[in-house]
């Protein structure tokens, strides 16, 4: 009997220790490994984990009064992207677009989702023409709603998410079935999306609404001329850089399954379109963006074979024949390796030449801006200054000034 009581007492005591001190039964975890000798700010954390993201959506009034600004956007979207890409740590730039007009026009909104494939986004932008409108207000409420709700914003809390609302007319506040912008701004704020407003022209009613929209979200408001105040410095280097950039595009060999090949075909078509239809200046600016670390994502995408082999991510011999680019499928393994090596060598030569001409182009633009009293009032610089201030909260820093 005493033995049974003793065993029972020991059982109760052991159970009590387990309940009261569970840590005694666990192996202590190893001490955390330091990311760096001392991590004192958010930018160090971002740099140690992954590339930070910049997710930017332009919400653009495309009615007839916006002709000048839309043309300026077509010319300067690449320099705006290059300005954003200058951040440290190097960001991954995602860009999207919401074009809007009003009810009764050819469309109310057209949405281009966020993507690192800026070529395809730009190819869509090239199709937009300033038409319709003719009266005010416009469907600003719907445009902002779509920018917040129909765009695939990431869930990354460290991503700098920003909307630039660009237009010259106030929102319709009389449509009974609209979600009014104060409600949409609340959702944007909760999701960490900054909303900035850019007023084209000087209409007092638009200024009041644009300032209110920005103030609701602690965004920036600024005003530009009706023409857009975009800089378009033409340089003697643009044509040569554009030609080299086309040759660089021709070194790409895309691989993958049928879905990836279709995706790549769309990207190639977009690139061909911009080479055929856009100005030498805009193509030179695209080349400068593609030359940046952030621009590689636009140039190569996710399944470019030459880059994948050169970086060691892919073993060329292990790629199934049906997933190879068409020009390689009928070649022997040695011949395939030779073609890929030749493309890589040509790419290195072209990149060197583009970098040299790019430096000369940048010096020429800097001298031109200095001779013409700078660029402080340009659309490019105002966007850059807003990004510089707001992205700092996500650990991104800028030192070089806006690209042009």
C-alpha positions, 0 to 999 in steps of 0.5 A: 500500500505504501509503495503504491502511495509512493509511486502515486506521489512521484507521478503527481510530483513529476506531472506538476513539474511538467506543467509548471516548468515545461521549459525543462523538457525542451532543448534550448534553441540555438542563439539567433544568428546575427544578420550583420554586426549590428542592424540599426535600421530598416534598410539593413534588414531589407538588404539582408533578406530580399530586394525591396519592392517599389510598386507604382501605379499611374492613374491617368486621365486620358480625355482630350485635354490631356494630350500634352501630358500623355505624350510626355508620359510616353517619352519619360516613363523610362526616365521615371523608372530609372529614377526609382531604380536608383534607390539603395538597396536596389529595388525591384520596380513593378509598374501598373496603369489605370487609364480613365475617362468618364461614363459615356466615353469609349471606356470608363477605366482600363487597367494594366496590372502591376508587373516588372515587364515594363515593356508590355506596360509601355506597349499598352501606354503607347496605344492610349490617345487623349480623346473623349471628355470635353466636359468636367468632372471625370470618373476619378472615383472609379479610377481610384477604386480600380487602382486600389481594388483591381491591382494585384498589390503585394502583401509585403509590408516593406514594399513602397506602394504608391499611386500617382493620380494625374489629371485636370478635372475633379471627380464626379461626386453626383453618381449615386452608385460610385464609391466615393474617393474618401472611402477608397482612400481609407482602404488604400491607407489601411493597405499601406498605399500612398496616394499622390496627386498631380494636377495638370493645369490650374483649375481651382476646383480640381486643385481643391479636390486633388489637395484633399485626396492627397491630404487624406492619405498624407500623400503629396500634391503638386501642380504641373502645366497642362502640357505636363512639364515633362523634360525631353532633352534630345541628345546626339547619342540617342539614336546609337544607344537605341540601335545598340539596345535593339541588338541587345534585345536580339541576344535574348533566347527564351525557354520554358513550357508552352505557357512560358513560351506564350508569355515570352512571345508577348514580351517580344512582341511588345519590345518590337512594338516599342522599337517600331513606334517610340522615339529614339529618346525614349528607347535610349532611356529604356536602355539606361533603365535596362542597364540598371540592376532593377532593369534586368527584370524587364530585359530578361523576365523570368525565363531567358536562357543566356542569362540563366546559363551564365548565372549558373541557375540553369544547366543547358544540358538538362533543359528538355528539348521541347522547352528550348528556344526554337533556334536551338532545338535541332542543334547538338548539345555542343552547338547549343552551348556554342550559340549560348556562349556567343550570345553571352559574349555579344551581350557583354560587348553591347552592354559595355558600349551602351554604358559608355554612351550612356555616360556621355548622354548623362553628361550631355543632359546635365549640361543642357539642364544647367544651361536652361536653368535646371529642371526643378519644375519638371514632372520627372523631378516632382515625382522623384522628390515625392518618391525620395521622401516617401520611400525613405520610410521603407528604408530606401535612400536616393542620392543621385537626383532624377534621371532624364 
